[in-house]
């Protein structure tokens, strides 16, 4: 697979040396490896969802406690 940095296009034809869209400027094409994305297993996906939910709850609690502390501090000053 080839890639043109100028026009951000990928080409399946490995015999190309110059981008068909940019050939008036004679820009070279670069080789790129085709990577296949792996799907997450259901067990891993569930674990990530649970950990994300716990992290979100912790962040919400920290925000609420921080605002409460700040308002208590400001109330004590005035």
N, CA, C and O atoms as a CHARMM CRD file, in Angstrom:
* protein
*
  312
    1    1 UNK  N      0.84600  -1.15900   0.00000 PROA 1      0.00000
    2    1 UNK  CA     0.00000   0.00000   0.00000 PROA 1      0.00000
    3    1 UNK  C      0.89900   1.23200   0.00000 PROA 1      0.00000
    4    1 UNK  O      1.92200   1.26900   0.68400 PROA 1      0.00000
    5    2 UNK  N      0.50900   2.21900  -0.76200 PROA 2      0.00000
    6    2 UNK  CA     1.27400   3.46200  -0.87500 PROA 2      0.00000
    7    2 UNK  C      0.45100   4.62400  -0.32600 PROA 2      0.00000
    8    2 UNK  O     -0.77900   4.57900  -0.30600 PROA 2      0.00000
    9    3 UNK  N      1.15900   5.67000   0.12200 PROA 3      0.00000
   10    3 UNK  CA     0.51800   6.83100   0.73000 PROA 3      0.00000
   11    3 UNK  C      1.13700   8.11100   0.18700 PROA 3      0.00000
   12    3 UNK  O      2.35800   8.21100   0.06200 PROA 3      0.00000
   13    4 UNK  N      0.29300   9.09200  -0.13500 PROA 4      0.00000
   14    4 UNK  CA     0.75400  10.41100  -0.58000 PROA 4      0.00000
   15    4 UNK  C      0.55700  11.39700   0.56600 PROA 4      0.00000
   16    4 UNK  O     -0.56800  11.60300   1.02300 PROA 4      0.00000
   17    5 UNK  N      1.64500  12.00500   1.03100 PROA 5      0.00000
   18    5 UNK  CA     1.56100  12.95500   2.13900 PROA 5      0.00000
   19    5 UNK  C      0.89000  14.26600   1.73100 PROA 5      0.00000
   20    5 UNK  O      0.29800  14.94700   2.56800 PROA 5      0.00000
   21    6 UNK  N      0.98000  14.61700   0.45800 PROA 6      0.00000
   22    6 UNK  CA     0.44000  15.88600  -0.01200 PROA 6      0.00000
   23    6 UNK  C     -1.08600  15.88200  -0.01900 PROA 6      0.00000
   24    6 UNK  O     -1.71300  16.80900   0.49400 PROA 6      0.00000
   25    7 UNK  N     -1.68200  14.84900  -0.59500 PROA 7      0.00000
   26    7 UNK  CA    -3.15000  14.82100  -0.72800 PROA 7      0.00000
   27    7 UNK  C     -3.80800  13.83400   0.24100 PROA 7      0.00000
   28    7 UNK  O     -5.02800  13.66800   0.21800 PROA 7      0.00000
   29    8 UNK  N     -3.00800  13.17800   1.09500 PROA 8      0.00000
   30    8 UNK  CA    -3.50700  12.24600   2.11400 PROA 8      0.00000
   31    8 UNK  C     -4.34100  11.11300   1.53600 PROA 8      0.00000
   32    8 UNK  O     -5.38200  10.76200   2.09000 PROA 8      0.00000
   33    9 UNK  N     -3.89400  10.54600   0.43600 PROA 9      0.00000
   34    9 UNK  CA    -4.59900   9.42700  -0.19100 PROA 9      0.00000
   35    9 UNK  C     -3.77000   8.16200  -0.09000 PROA 9      0.00000
   36    9 UNK  O     -2.54000   8.19500  -0.12700 PROA 9      0.00000
   37   10 UNK  N     -4.47400   7.04600   0.03800 PROA 10     0.00000
   38   10 UNK  CA    -3.84600   5.73100   0.05200 PROA 10     0.00000
   39   10 UNK  C     -4.14500   5.03300  -1.26700 PROA 10     0.00000
   40   10 UNK  O     -5.23300   5.18500  -1.82200 PROA 10     0.00000
   41   11 UNK  N     -3.17700   4.26800  -1.77000 PROA 11     0.00000
   42   11 UNK  CA    -3.33700   3.55800  -3.03600 PROA 11     0.00000
   43   11 UNK  C     -2.95700   2.09900  -2.85200 PROA 11     0.00000
   44   11 UNK  O     -1.90500   1.78200  -2.29500 PROA 11     0.00000
   45   12 UNK  N     -3.82000   1.22000  -3.32300 PROA 12     0.00000
   46   12 UNK  CA    -3.57800  -0.22200  -3.21500 PROA 12     0.00000
   47   12 UNK  C     -2.50200  -0.69100  -4.19100 PROA 12     0.00000
   48   12 UNK  O     -1.82300  -1.68500  -3.93200 PROA 12     0.00000
   49   13 UNK  N     -2.34300   0.00900  -5.30000 PROA 13     0.00000
   50   13 UNK  CA    -1.40600  -0.39200  -6.34700 PROA 13     0.00000
   51   13 UNK  C      0.02800  -0.10700  -5.90400 PROA 13     0.00000
   52   13 UNK  O      0.43800   1.05000  -5.81400 PROA 13     0.00000
   53   14 UNK  N      0.78500  -1.17000  -5.62700 PROA 14     0.00000
   54   14 UNK  CA     2.16500  -1.00000  -5.16700 PROA 14     0.00000
   55   14 UNK  C      3.13500  -0.62000  -6.27800 PROA 14     0.00000
   56   14 UNK  O      4.28100  -0.26400  -6.00100 PROA 14     0.00000
   57   15 UNK  N      2.69800  -0.69000  -7.52000 PROA 15     0.00000
   58   15 UNK  CA     3.59800  -0.35100  -8.62300 PROA 15     0.00000
   59   15 UNK  C      3.68600   1.16200  -8.85400 PROA 15     0.00000
   60   15 UNK  O      4.55100   1.61900  -9.60200 PROA 15     0.00000
   61   16 UNK  N      2.82000   1.92700  -8.23500 PROA 16     0.00000
   62   16 UNK  CA     2.86000   3.38500  -8.40100 PROA 16     0.00000
   63   16 UNK  C      4.10400   3.96000  -7.71600 PROA 16     0.00000
   64   16 UNK  O      4.50000   3.51400  -6.64000 PROA 16     0.00000
   65   17 UNK  N      4.69700   4.94000  -8.35200 PROA 17     0.00000
   66   17 UNK  CA     5.83900   5.62100  -7.73400 PROA 17     0.00000
   67   17 UNK  C      5.53400   7.09300  -7.49200 PROA 17     0.00000
   68   17 UNK  O      6.16200   7.73800  -6.65200 PROA 17     0.00000
   69   18 UNK  N      4.55000   7.62600  -8.24600 PROA 18     0.00000
   70   18 UNK  CA     4.15900   9.03000  -8.13000 PROA 18     0.00000
   71   18 UNK  C      2.65100   9.07700  -7.92700 PROA 18     0.00000
   72   18 UNK  O      1.91600   8.29200  -8.52500 PROA 18     0.00000
   73   19 UNK  N      2.19700   9.98200  -7.09700 PROA 19     0.00000
   74   19 UNK  CA     0.75800  10.13100  -6.83200 PROA 19     0.00000
   75   19 UNK  C      0.02400  10.53500  -8.11300 PROA 19     0.00000
   76   19 UNK  O      0.42900  11.49200  -8.77300 PROA 19     0.00000
   77   20 UNK  N     -1.04200   9.82900  -8.47400 PROA 20     0.00000
   78   20 UNK  CA    -1.80400  10.18000  -9.68200 PROA 20     0.00000
   79   20 UNK  C     -2.44600  11.56300  -9.58500 PROA 20     0.00000
   80   20 UNK  O     -2.64100  12.22900 -10.60200 PROA 20     0.00000
   81   21 UNK  N     -2.77200  11.99300  -8.38300 PROA 21     0.00000
   82   21 UNK  CA    -3.41400  13.30300  -8.21200 PROA 21     0.00000
   83   21 UNK  C     -2.40600  14.43900  -8.15300 PROA 21     0.00000
   84   21 UNK  O     -2.73900  15.58300  -8.46300 PROA 21     0.00000
   85   22 UNK  N     -1.19000  14.13500  -7.76200 PROA 22     0.00000
   86   22 UNK  CA    -0.14700  15.16000  -7.62900 PROA 22     0.00000
   87   22 UNK  C      0.97100  14.95200  -8.64000 PROA 22     0.00000
   88   22 UNK  O      2.07900  15.44100  -8.42100 PROA 22     0.00000
   89   23 UNK  N      0.72500  14.25000  -9.72800 PROA 23     0.00000
   90   23 UNK  CA     1.81100  13.88300 -10.64300 PROA 23     0.00000
   91   23 UNK  C      2.44600  15.07100 -11.35100 PROA 23     0.00000
   92   23 UNK  O      3.58200  14.96700 -11.81300 PROA 23     0.00000
   93   24 UNK  N      1.73900  16.20400 -11.45100 PROA 24     0.00000
   94   24 UNK  CA     2.35200  17.37900 -12.07400 PROA 24     0.00000
   95   24 UNK  C      3.49700  17.92000 -11.21900 PROA 24     0.00000
   96   24 UNK  O      4.38200  18.60000 -11.73800 PROA 24     0.00000
   97   25 UNK  N      3.49200  17.62600  -9.90900 PROA 25     0.00000
   98   25 UNK  CA     4.57000  18.06100  -9.01600 PROA 25     0.00000
   99   25 UNK  C      5.57900  16.95000  -8.75200 PROA 25     0.00000
  100   25 UNK  O      6.59900  17.18500  -8.10300 PROA 25     0.00000
  101   26 UNK  N      5.30900  15.74300  -9.24700 PROA 26     0.00000
  102   26 UNK  CA     6.20900  14.59000  -9.11100 PROA 26     0.00000
  103   26 UNK  C      6.53600  14.27900  -7.65200 PROA 26     0.00000
  104   26 UNK  O      7.69400  14.06100  -7.29600 PROA 26     0.00000
  105   27 UNK  N      5.49500  14.26100  -6.81300 PROA 27     0.00000
  106   27 UNK  CA     5.70200  13.93900  -5.40500 PROA 27     0.00000
  107   27 UNK  C      5.77400  12.42700  -5.22500 PROA 27     0.00000
  108   27 UNK  O      4.97000  11.69400  -5.80200 PROA 27     0.00000
  109   28 UNK  N      6.72700  11.96000  -4.43100 PROA 28     0.00000
  110   28 UNK  CA     6.86500  10.49900  -4.25500 PROA 28     0.00000
  111   28 UNK  C      5.77700   9.93000  -3.35300 PROA 28     0.00000
  112   28 UNK  O      5.18800  10.63900  -2.53700 PROA 28     0.00000
  113   29 UNK  N      5.52900   8.64800  -3.51900 PROA 29     0.00000
  114   29 UNK  CA     4.61200   7.92400  -2.64300 PROA 29     0.00000
  115   29 UNK  C      5.41600   7.16400  -1.60900 PROA 29     0.00000
  116   29 UNK  O      6.54000   6.74200  -1.88000 PROA 29     0.00000
  117   30 UNK  N      4.85600   6.98900  -0.43800 PROA 30     0.00000
  118   30 UNK  CA     5.54200   6.31200   0.65600 PROA 30     0.00000
  119   30 UNK  C      4.85800   4.97700   0.94000 PROA 30     0.00000
  120   30 UNK  O      3.63400   4.86000   0.88000 PROA 30     0.00000
  121   31 UNK  N      5.67800   3.97500   1.24900 PROA 31     0.00000
  122   31 UNK  CA     5.14200   2.66500   1.60700 PROA 31     0.00000
  123   31 UNK  C      4.57900   2.71400   3.01900 PROA 31     0.00000
  124   31 UNK  O      5.18700   3.28900   3.92200 PROA 31     0.00000
  125   32 UNK  N      3.42000   2.10900   3.20000 PROA 32     0.00000
  126   32 UNK  CA     2.83300   1.98400   4.53100 PROA 32     0.00000
  127   32 UNK  C      2.36900   0.54700   4.70700 PROA 32     0.00000
  128   32 UNK  O      1.95100  -0.11000   3.75400 PROA 32     0.00000
  129   33 UNK  N      2.44900   0.07900   5.93200 PROA 33     0.00000
  130   33 UNK  CA     1.96600  -1.26800   6.22200 PROA 33     0.00000
  131   33 UNK  C      0.48800  -1.19900   6.56000 PROA 33     0.00000
  132   33 UNK  O      0.03300  -0.28000   7.24100 PROA 33     0.00000
  133   34 UNK  N     -0.22900  -2.15300   6.08900 PROA 34     0.00000
  134   34 UNK  CA    -1.64500  -2.22900   6.39000 PROA 34     0.00000
  135   34 UNK  C     -1.79900  -2.94600   7.73000 PROA 34     0.00000
  136   34 UNK  O     -1.41200  -4.10600   7.86600 PROA 34     0.00000
  137   35 UNK  N     -2.36100  -2.25500   8.71100 PROA 35     0.00000
  138   35 UNK  CA    -2.54200  -2.85700  10.02700 PROA 35     0.00000
  139   35 UNK  C     -3.99300  -3.25400  10.20300 PROA 35     0.00000
  140   35 UNK  O     -4.90800  -2.53000   9.81200 PROA 35     0.00000
  141   36 UNK  N     -4.17900  -4.38600  10.78200 PROA 36     0.00000
  142   36 UNK  CA    -5.52500  -4.85500  11.04700 PROA 36     0.00000
  143   36 UNK  C     -5.85700  -4.58300  12.50200 PROA 36     0.00000
  144   36 UNK  O     -5.06900  -4.88600  13.39800 PROA 36     0.00000
  145   37 UNK  N     -7.02900  -4.01100  12.72800 PROA 37     0.00000
  146   37 UNK  CA    -7.45300  -3.72300  14.08500 PROA 37     0.00000
  147   37 UNK  C     -7.99800  -4.98700  14.72900 PROA 37     0.00000
  148   37 UNK  O     -8.77000  -5.73400  14.12900 PROA 37     0.00000
  149   38 UNK  N     -7.58000  -5.20100  15.95200 PROA 38     0.00000
  150   38 UNK  CA    -8.06900  -6.36200  16.68000 PROA 38     0.00000
  151   38 UNK  C     -9.25700  -5.93700  17.53100 PROA 38     0.00000
  152   38 UNK  O     -9.25000  -4.86600  18.13800 PROA 38     0.00000
  153   39 UNK  N    -10.25200  -6.77000  17.56600 PROA 39     0.00000
  154   39 UNK  CA   -11.42300  -6.49400  18.38900 PROA 39     0.00000
  155   39 UNK  C    -11.13500  -6.89500  19.82400 PROA 39     0.00000
  156   39 UNK  O    -10.41700  -7.86200  20.08200 PROA 39     0.00000
  157   40 UNK  N    -11.70400  -6.14200  20.75300 PROA 40     0.00000
  158   40 UNK  CA   -11.55600  -6.46700  22.16300 PROA 40     0.00000
  159   40 UNK  C    -12.44300  -7.65500  22.51100 PROA 40     0.00000
  160   40 UNK  O    -13.54100  -7.80500  21.97600 PROA 40     0.00000
  161   41 UNK  N    -11.95900  -8.48300  23.40200 PROA 41     0.00000
  162   41 UNK  CA   -12.78200  -9.59300  23.85900 PROA 41     0.00000
  163   41 UNK  C    -13.90800  -9.03300  24.72800 PROA 41     0.00000
  164   41 UNK  O    -13.75200  -7.96700  25.32300 PROA 41     0.00000
  165   42 UNK  N    -15.03400  -9.73400  24.80900 PROA 42     0.00000
  166   42 UNK  CA   -16.14500  -9.24800  25.64500 PROA 42     0.00000
  167   42 UNK  C    -15.74200  -9.06100  27.11000 PROA 42     0.00000
  168   42 UNK  O    -16.20500  -8.13000  27.77000 PROA 42     0.00000
  169   43 UNK  N    -14.88900  -9.93900  27.61100 PROA 43     0.00000
  170   43 UNK  CA   -14.45400  -9.82400  29.00100 PROA 43     0.00000
  171   43 UNK  C    -13.62900  -8.54400  29.20900 PROA 43     0.00000
  172   43 UNK  O    -13.81600  -7.83500  30.19800 PROA 43     0.00000
  173   44 UNK  N    -12.73100  -8.25800  28.28400 PROA 44     0.00000
  174   44 UNK  CA   -11.90200  -7.05600  28.39100 PROA 44     0.00000
  175   44 UNK  C    -12.75600  -5.80300  28.23200 PROA 44     0.00000
  176   44 UNK  O    -12.55000  -4.82000  28.94400 PROA 44     0.00000
  177   45 UNK  N    -13.71600  -5.82900  27.30100 PROA 45     0.00000
  178   45 UNK  CA   -14.59700  -4.68400  27.08500 PROA 45     0.00000
  179   45 UNK  C    -15.40600  -4.38500  28.34600 PROA 45     0.00000
  180   45 UNK  O    -15.56800  -3.22200  28.71600 PROA 45     0.00000
  181   46 UNK  N    -15.91800  -5.43400  29.01300 PROA 46     0.00000
  182   46 UNK  CA   -16.68100  -5.25400  30.24400 PROA 46     0.00000
  183   46 UNK  C    -15.80200  -4.68100  31.35100 PROA 46     0.00000
  184   46 UNK  O    -16.23000  -3.80000  32.09600 PROA 46     0.00000
  185   47 UNK  N    -14.58100  -5.18000  31.45600 PROA 47     0.00000
  186   47 UNK  CA   -13.64400  -4.67700  32.46300 PROA 47     0.00000
  187   47 UNK  C    -13.34000  -3.20000  32.23500 PROA 47     0.00000
  188   47 UNK  O    -13.31400  -2.41600  33.18400 PROA 47     0.00000
  189   48 UNK  N    -13.11100  -2.82000  30.98800 PROA 48     0.00000
  190   48 UNK  CA   -12.81700  -1.41900  30.67100 PROA 48     0.00000
  191   48 UNK  C    -14.02200  -0.54100  30.99300 PROA 48     0.00000
  192   48 UNK  O    -13.85300   0.56300  31.51000 PROA 48     0.00000
  193   49 UNK  N    -15.22400  -1.00300  30.70000 PROA 49     0.00000
  194   49 UNK  CA   -16.43100  -0.22600  31.00400 PROA 49     0.00000
  195   49 UNK  C    -16.60900  -0.03100  32.50200 PROA 49     0.00000
  196   49 UNK  O    -16.94700   1.06300  32.95300 PROA 49     0.00000
  197   50 UNK  N    -16.38200  -1.08600  33.27100 PROA 50     0.00000
  198   50 UNK  CA   -16.53000  -0.99300  34.73200 PROA 50     0.00000
  199   50 UNK  C    -15.49700  -0.03700  35.31500 PROA 50     0.00000
  200   50 UNK  O    -15.83000   0.80600  36.14700 PROA 50     0.00000
  201   51 UNK  N    -14.23600  -0.16600  34.87900 PROA 51     0.00000
  202   51 UNK  CA   -13.18900   0.72600  35.37800 PROA 51     0.00000
  203   51 UNK  C    -13.43800   2.17500  34.96800 PROA 51     0.00000
  204   51 UNK  O    -13.15800   3.09500  35.73700 PROA 51     0.00000
  205   52 UNK  N    -13.96100   2.38100  33.76800 PROA 52     0.00000
  206   52 UNK  CA   -14.28300   3.73700  33.32000 PROA 52     0.00000
  207   52 UNK  C    -15.40000   4.33800  34.15900 PROA 52     0.00000
  208   52 UNK  O    -15.34800   5.51400  34.52000 PROA 52     0.00000
  209   53 UNK  N    -16.40700   3.53500  34.47000 PROA 53     0.00000
  210   53 UNK  CA   -17.51500   4.01900  35.29500 PROA 53     0.00000
  211   53 UNK  C    -17.03100   4.37900  36.69500 PROA 53     0.00000
  212   53 UNK  O    -17.43100   5.40300  37.24900 PROA 53     0.00000
  213   54 UNK  N    -16.16600   3.53500  37.27100 PROA 54     0.00000
  214   54 UNK  CA   -15.62100   3.81900  38.60000 PROA 54     0.00000
  215   54 UNK  C    -14.78800   5.09800  38.57600 PROA 54     0.00000
  216   54 UNK  O    -14.89000   5.92100  39.48600 PROA 54     0.00000
  217   55 UNK  N    -13.97100   5.26900  37.54900 PROA 55     0.00000
  218   55 UNK  CA   -13.14200   6.47100  37.42700 PROA 55     0.00000
  219   55 UNK  C    -14.01600   7.72000  37.28200 PROA 55     0.00000
  220   55 UNK  O    -13.70100   8.76500  37.85300 PROA 55     0.00000
  221   56 UNK  N    -15.10400   7.62000  36.52700 PROA 56     0.00000
  222   56 UNK  CA   -16.01200   8.75500  36.35300 PROA 56     0.00000
  223   56 UNK  C    -16.67700   9.11600  37.67900 PROA 56     0.00000
  224   56 UNK  O    -16.80900  10.29800  37.99700 PROA 56     0.00000
  225   57 UNK  N    -17.09600   8.12200  38.45500 PROA 57     0.00000
  226   57 UNK  CA   -17.71200   8.37500  39.75900 PROA 57     0.00000
  227   57 UNK  C    -16.71600   9.03500  40.70200 PROA 57     0.00000
  228   57 UNK  O    -17.07000   9.96300  41.42900 PROA 57     0.00000
  229   58 UNK  N    -15.47400   8.56400  40.69500 PROA 58     0.00000
  230   58 UNK  CA   -14.43900   9.15400  41.55500 PROA 58     0.00000
  231   58 UNK  C    -14.17700  10.60900  41.16200 PROA 58     0.00000
  232   58 UNK  O    -14.04600  11.47300  42.02900 PROA 58     0.00000
  233   59 UNK  N    -14.10100  10.87800  39.85700 PROA 59     0.00000
  234   59 UNK  CA   -13.88800  12.26100  39.41000 PROA 59     0.00000
  235   59 UNK  C    -15.05000  13.16000  39.80800 PROA 59     0.00000
  236   59 UNK  O    -14.83000  14.30100  40.21600 PROA 59     0.00000
  237   60 UNK  N    -16.27900  12.67400  39.69700 PROA 60     0.00000
  238   60 UNK  CA   -17.44400  13.46300  40.08700 PROA 60     0.00000
  239   60 UNK  C    -17.40800  13.75600  41.58400 PROA 60     0.00000
  240   60 UNK  O    -17.69800  14.87500  42.00500 PROA 60     0.00000
  241   61 UNK  N    -17.05300  12.75200  42.38900 PROA 61     0.00000
  242   61 UNK  CA   -16.95800  12.95100  43.84100 PROA 61     0.00000
  243   61 UNK  C    -15.87800  13.97300  44.19100 PROA 61     0.00000
  244   61 UNK  O    -16.09500  14.84700  45.03100 PROA 61     0.00000
  245   62 UNK  N    -14.73000  13.86500  43.55300 PROA 62     0.00000
  246   62 UNK  CA   -13.64800  14.83000  43.81200 PROA 62     0.00000
  247   62 UNK  C    -14.07400  16.24500  43.44600 PROA 62     0.00000
  248   62 UNK  O    -13.75800  17.19400  44.16400 PROA 62     0.00000
  249   63 UNK  N    -14.78700  16.39400  42.33800 PROA 63     0.00000
  250   63 UNK  CA   -15.25900  17.71000  41.92900 PROA 63     0.00000
  251   63 UNK  C    -16.24600  18.27000  42.95700 PROA 63     0.00000
  252   63 UNK  O    -16.14100  19.43000  43.35300 PROA 63     0.00000
  253   64 UNK  N    -17.19600  17.44800  43.38300 PROA 64     0.00000
  254   64 UNK  CA   -18.19900  17.90400  44.35600 PROA 64     0.00000
  255   64 UNK  C    -17.54300  18.25400  45.68100 PROA 64     0.00000
  256   64 UNK  O    -17.85700  19.28700  46.27200 PROA 64     0.00000
  257   65 UNK  N    -16.63200  17.40300  46.15800 PROA 65     0.00000
  258   65 UNK  CA   -15.94900  17.69100  47.41200 PROA 65     0.00000
  259   65 UNK  C    -15.08600  18.94700  47.29700 PROA 65     0.00000
  260   65 UNK  O    -14.99700  19.72300  48.24900 PROA 65     0.00000
  261   66 UNK  N    -14.46100  19.15000  46.16200 PROA 66     0.00000
  262   66 UNK  CA   -13.63700  20.34400  45.95500 PROA 66     0.00000
  263   66 UNK  C    -14.46700  21.61100  45.96100 PROA 66     0.00000
  264   66 UNK  O    -14.07500  22.60700  46.56900 PROA 66     0.00000
  265   67 UNK  N    -15.60400  21.58600  45.29700 PROA 67     0.00000
  266   67 UNK  CA   -16.48400  22.75100  45.27400 PROA 67     0.00000
  267   67 UNK  C    -17.03800  23.01500  46.67000 PROA 67     0.00000
  268   67 UNK  O    -17.11700  24.16700  47.09700 PROA 67     0.00000
  269   68 UNK  N    -17.42400  21.95700  47.38400 PROA 68     0.00000
  270   68 UNK  CA   -17.93700  22.10000  48.74700 PROA 68     0.00000
  271   68 UNK  C    -16.88700  22.71400  49.66300 PROA 68     0.00000
  272   68 UNK  O    -17.19100  23.60500  50.45700 PROA 68     0.00000
  273   69 UNK  N    -15.63800  22.23100  49.54900 PROA 69     0.00000
  274   69 UNK  CA   -14.55600  22.77600  50.36400 PROA 69     0.00000
  275   69 UNK  C    -14.31100  24.25200  50.04100 PROA 69     0.00000
  276   69 UNK  O    -14.12600  25.07000  50.94200 PROA 69     0.00000
  277   70 UNK  N    -14.31200  24.58100  48.75000 PROA 70     0.00000
  278   70 UNK  CA   -14.06600  25.95800  48.33200 PROA 70     0.00000
  279   70 UNK  C    -15.17300  26.89200  48.81700 PROA 70     0.00000
  280   70 UNK  O    -14.89100  27.99800  49.27900 PROA 70     0.00000
  281   71 UNK  N    -16.41800  26.46200  48.71900 PROA 71     0.00000
  282   71 UNK  CA   -17.52600  27.28600  49.18800 PROA 71     0.00000
  283   71 UNK  C    -17.49300  27.43900  50.70000 PROA 71     0.00000
  284   71 UNK  O    -17.81100  28.50800  51.22100 PROA 71     0.00000
  285   72 UNK  N    -17.10800  26.36800  51.42200 PROA 72     0.00000
  286   72 UNK  CA   -16.95700  26.47500  52.86600 PROA 72     0.00000
  287   72 UNK  C    -15.86000  27.44400  53.23600 PROA 72     0.00000
  288   72 UNK  O    -16.00600  28.20500  54.19300 PROA 72     0.00000
  289   73 UNK  N    -14.75900  27.43300  52.49600 PROA 73     0.00000
  290   73 UNK  CA   -13.66900  28.37000  52.73900 PROA 73     0.00000
  291   73 UNK  C    -14.11700  29.80500  52.50600 PROA 73     0.00000
  292   73 UNK  O    -13.85000  30.69400  53.31500 PROA 73     0.00000
  293   74 UNK  N    -14.80500  30.01800  51.38600 PROA 74     0.00000
  294   74 UNK  CA   -15.29000  31.38400  51.07700 PROA 74     0.00000
  295   74 UNK  C    -16.33600  31.84100  52.08500 PROA 74     0.00000
  296   74 UNK  O    -16.36600  33.01500  52.45600 PROA 74     0.00000
  297   75 UNK  N    -17.19000  30.93200  52.53000 PROA 75     0.00000
  298   75 UNK  CA   -18.22000  31.29000  53.52000 PROA 75     0.00000
  299   75 UNK  C    -17.56300  31.65400  54.85700 PROA 75     0.00000
  300   75 UNK  O    -18.04700  32.53300  55.57100 PROA 75     0.00000
  301   76 UNK  N    -16.47200  30.98000  55.18900 PROA 76     0.00000
  302   76 UNK  CA   -15.77700  31.27400  56.43200 PROA 76     0.00000
  303   76 UNK  C    -15.05700  32.60700  56.39600 PROA 76     0.00000
  304   76 UNK  O    -14.82800  33.21300  57.44300 PROA 76     0.00000
  305   77 UNK  N    -14.69300  33.07800  55.20500 PROA 77     0.00000
  306   77 UNK  CA   -13.99800  34.36500  55.10900 PROA 77     0.00000
  307   77 UNK  C    -14.94500  35.54500  55.23800 PROA 77     0.00000
  308   77 UNK  O    -14.54900  36.61400  55.70200 PROA 77     0.00000
  309   78 UNK  N    -16.17800  35.36000  54.83400 PROA 78     0.00000
  310   78 UNK  CA   -17.11300  36.49700  54.84500 PROA 78     0.00000
  311   78 UNK  C    -18.13500  36.32700  55.88500 PROA 78     0.00000
  312   78 UNK  O    -19.00400  37.18400  56.04100 PROA 78     0.00000
